[in-house]
Amino acid sequence: MQLFLRGSEFTLLPEKALYKHDESLLIIADIHLGKASHFRKSGIPMPANAQAADYKALERLFEKVQPEKVYFLGDLFHSTFNGDWHYFAALISRFQQIDFTLIKGNHDLINKSLFRELNITVIDNTLEDASFIYSHAPLSETDGKINISGHIHPGIRLSGQARQSLTIPCYYLINNILLLPAFGVLTGLYIMDWDNAADIYAVLSNEVRKI
């Protein structure tokens, strides 16, 4: 689905990522790679391949979109270093033509030097241009710019006539803030309000639809 903000065209992808056409920029939030391994280290049972789908989804997305740049809006790798880092490093090494940037989130605890070894630029707080501010968590003040962020893991609950309900990820635009859905499979959803001031874009299996 196409969305125009401040004169720039974006595509809201059903893969739960945002593409900015004029910069060939792919924007992804909240993958939480290594989360399954982190849980296992803490004694919480998790299948060894619990996050294999995340790596495959990233690879397919990079191949489909072929961006020049990728912004990770925080919580790229969950918590401290673990064995999953080697899978991530192998994936990044296959796409050396892409300029990767990580805007750190609250779960990004790995030393910056490891990201830099993969030629990933690390930003501590926000990345800003003339029209947009990219951050992990949504900002309380945007100075009139559009803040594109993650952190919330937005979802929306759809209800049917027979008391049926379905909760799905969404893009959520309100008050100059565009919240991206969480990309990772182990992230969960935060149910957003049906606010009249919000534009809500539901992520379906193979399309994004405004509701």
N, C-alpha and C positions, 0 to 999 in steps of 0.2 A: 504494500500500500504506500502511495506517495503522500508526502507531507511537506508543505512549504513553510519555512520559518525564516524570517528576516531576509527574504530573497534567495535563500538557498534551498535546493531540493534534497529531501531525504527519502530514503525507502525504509519503511518499517518491515523488517524481514520476519517471516514465520520461524526462522531459526533463533529468534530472540536476540537479535543484534540490529544495529542501526547503521545505515550507509549514507554518507554525505557525498553527493555526486561531484561537486565542484572541486573537492580535494582528494577524491578517490580514497576516502577515509572510512574505515570500518570501526564501529564503536561497540564494545562488549563490556558488560558489567557482571560482576559477582559469579565467577566460575567456580571458585573454591576448590581448585585442584589440590590433591593430596589430603582432602578431608577424610576420606575413608581410611587411609593409612594412619592419619592422626588419631582417629577413633580407635583403631586396632592397638596402637601404642598405649592408649589409655585404658585398654582392657575391654573396650566395647566391641562385640562381635560385628564384623562387617565382611562381606565377600571380597576376595582378593581383587576381583575385576569390577567392583562396584562403580568405578568411574571410567571404565573403558569407553563408554558412550561419549563422554565429554571430549576425549582426545580425538575420537573419530569424527565427532560433530565439528570440532574446530578445524580439522584437516579438510573436511568436505566444504566448510564455509569459506576457508581461504582459497580453495581451488575454484569454487563457484564465483566468488566476487572478484578475486584477483586484485585486492586493494594495494595501493602504494603505501598506505599508512594504516596502522591499527592502534587505537587507544583502548587500553584496558582500564575501566573505571573502578579499580580497586577490588580487593579480595580476590586477586588472581590465584594466589597459592595460599591455602589455608594453614595458618600457624607456622610452626618452625620447619626446618629442613627435614625431609623424610625421603624414603626410597622413590616416591613418585616423581621427585625432581628430575630424575634421569629420563623419564618418559616425556616430561615437558621439554627438557633441553633437546631431546631428539626431534621433537615436533618442530620447535622453533628453528633448528638448524636446517630443516628442509625448506624453509621459506626465507632465505637470506635476502631476497629482493624486497622484502617488506620492512618498512621502518616502524619498529614497535616502541610504544611508550606505555609505561605503567604509571597511573596516578594512584598513589598508595591509598589503601583502605585500612580499616582497623585490624584486619586479619593478616595483613602483609607484613610479617615479622622477619622474613628471611633477609639476610644482609644484602645491601644494594650491590655489593661487589659480584655476587653470583648472577644477578640480573645483567650487570654490565658485561660479564664474560660472554653472555649471549647477545650482546649488542642491543639490549633493551634499555632505553632511557627511563630513569626513575624520577618522578616528580612527587614531592612530599605533600603538597596541598591541592592546588588547583592549576589548571592550564587554561589560559584566557586569550581570546582574540577580540576583534572589534565588535562582534555580535554575540559570541557564545562563551560560556564558562563551563569547563568540564571538571567535574569533581566526583569523589566517591559518594559522599552523603549530600543530600540537597542542602542548599545554602539558604540562610534566613534573609540575606540581602543580595540582590543580583545586579544592582545599579542599572536596571532596565534591560539587561542582557538576558538571553535565554540560558538557563542553567540546565545542562544535560548531566544526569547523575544516576547512580544506582543505589545500593545499600538497603533499600526498603523491600525489595523482592515483591513488587506489586502484583496483586491478583484481584480478580473480580468474581463474585458469586452470581451465577445465572440461575434463575428459578423457573420451573415449569408449572403447568396447570395442576398437576397431580402431586404437589408438594415435593417434586423432584428438584434437585439442585446440582449444579456442577460448578466447581471452582477452577478457573484457568488463569494463566499468566496474562498480563496486559501491559501495554504502554499507557502512561497516565500523565496527561498534560494539564497543568493548572498553575495559574499565577506565575507565568514565565519559567516554570520548572517542568522539565520533561523527565519523568522517571522511566528508566529502562527495566524490562523484566530481567530476572536473574537467569544467567545462561546455564549454570551447572545443574546437574541432576540431583544433587544432595543439598538443596537450598531451602525448600519450603516456600510458602506464599504468605504475604500479609494482605488481608482482605481490605481493599480500599473502599471508601464511601462512594455512594452514588451522588456525587456533588454536581449540582446544576452548572457550576462554573468550570467543571472538568470535561476535557475531551478524553474518552476512554477507547482504546483500541485493543480489542481482544485478540489473543494469539491462538489461532486454530491450528489444526494439524498441518495444513499446507497454505494458509493464507492469514492475513491480518485484516480484521474488519472493525470499522467504527461502530460502537453501540451506544 
